[in-house]
Amino acid sequence: MAATGALPGLFFCFAAMVLLIFVSVSAPVWDRISFLNTNVGGSSLQFGVFGYTGSQRTVGYYFPTNNSQINTNVIHNLTYVLILYPVAAGLSGLSVLFGICGASYHRAGTVFMSLLAALATLCTLVAWVISMALFGIVRERLRGDGIQANWGNANWLALGALVSLLVGFCASICGVFGNYRRKRTF
């Protein structure tokens, strides 16, 4: 008999995992998903977790502009923090695996699902706040130079993942107290 108390948390953690995977494979891997879209030097650029359109995939990168206010050490170091998105995707994936165990077998799986969902929520929250601040600063400085810069869809996918993880965490905490008894047959 499946533990139905674990299913809502499992659903929301799965949804968050999918959203975080999409965010993690943003530009330069998949240009349709980005944090910031801009036109620099006549070419369209999308910025993602591991770089920007046409760049090599790397953790931490400099922005392709001559503006010394954008390519500071602080902003460069903030791009390293974007690695928390794939970490959060991995943690939410582990919470899904434990959620499957909790829904199928034992309460301990649901307990571990809630703990991992809490860690994934924390990682996603930190990464989202920093990425909004980072790309907000870059966006305003590019606009100050007369360069068009707009928010990308990865910001909102990450926000959706954050909300989904928060709901998944709360649902999995409630699911811990669900019915896990198996009916006895004589």
SULKANOR-V72426 format. One record per residue. N is the residue number from 1. RES is the residue in one letter. BURIAL is 1 if it has 24 or more other ideal C-beta (glycine too) atoms within 12 Angstrom, else 0. Layout:
BEGIN
n = [N:N]
res = [RES:RES]
burial = [BURIAL:BURIAL]
END
This chain:
BEGIN
n = [1:2:3:4:5:6:7:8:9:10:11:12:13:14:15:16:17:18:19:20:21:22:23:24:25:26:27:28:29:30:31:32:33:34:35:36:37:38:39:40:41:42:43:44:45:46:47:48:49:50:51:52:53:54:55:56:57:58:59:60:61:62:63:64:65:66:67:68:69:70:71:72:73:74:75:76:77:78:79:80:81:82:83:84:85:86:87:88:89:90:91:92:93:94:95:96:97:98:99:100:101:102:103:104:105:106:107:108:109:110:111:112:113:114:115:116:117:118:119:120:121:122:123:124:125:126:127:128:129:130:131:132:133:134:135:136:137:138:139:140:141:142:143:144:145:146:147:148:149:150:151:152:153:154:155:156:157:158:159:160:161:162:163:164:165:166:167:168:169:170:171:172:173:174:175:176:177:178:179:180:181:182:183:184:185:186]
res = [M:A:A:T:G:A:L:P:G:L:F:F:C:F:A:A:M:V:L:L:I:F:V:S:V:S:A:P:V:W:D:R:I:S:F:L:N:T:N:V:G:G:S:S:L:Q:F:G:V:F:G:Y:T:G:S:Q:R:T:V:G:Y:Y:F:P:T:N:N:S:Q:I:N:T:N:V:I:H:N:L:T:Y:V:L:I:L:Y:P:V:A:A:G:L:S:G:L:S:V:L:F:G:I:C:G:A:S:Y:H:R:A:G:T:V:F:M:S:L:L:A:A:L:A:T:L:C:T:L:V:A:W:V:I:S:M:A:L:F:G:I:V:R:E:R:L:R:G:D:G:I:Q:A:N:W:G:N:A:N:W:L:A:L:G:A:L:V:S:L:L:V:G:F:C:A:S:I:C:G:V:F:G:N:Y:R:R:K:R:T:F]
burial = [0:0:1:0:1:1:1:1:1:1:1:1:1:1:1:1:1:0:1:1:1:1:1:1:1:1:1:1:1:1:1:0:1:1:1:1:1:1:0:1:0:0:0:0:1:1:1:1:1:1:1:1:1:0:0:0:0:0:0:0:1:1:1:1:1:0:1:0:0:1:0:0:0:0:1:0:0:1:1:0:1:1:1:1:1:1:1:1:1:1:1:1:1:1:1:1:0:1:1:1:1:1:1:0:0:1:1:0:1:1:1:1:1:1:1:1:1:1:1:1:1:0:1:1:1:1:1:1:0:1:1:1:0:1:1:0:1:1:1:0:1:1:0:0:0:0:1:0:1:0:1:1:1:1:1:0:1:1:1:1:1:1:0:1:1:1:1:1:1:0:1:1:1:0:1:1:0:1:0:1:0:0:0:0:0:0]
END
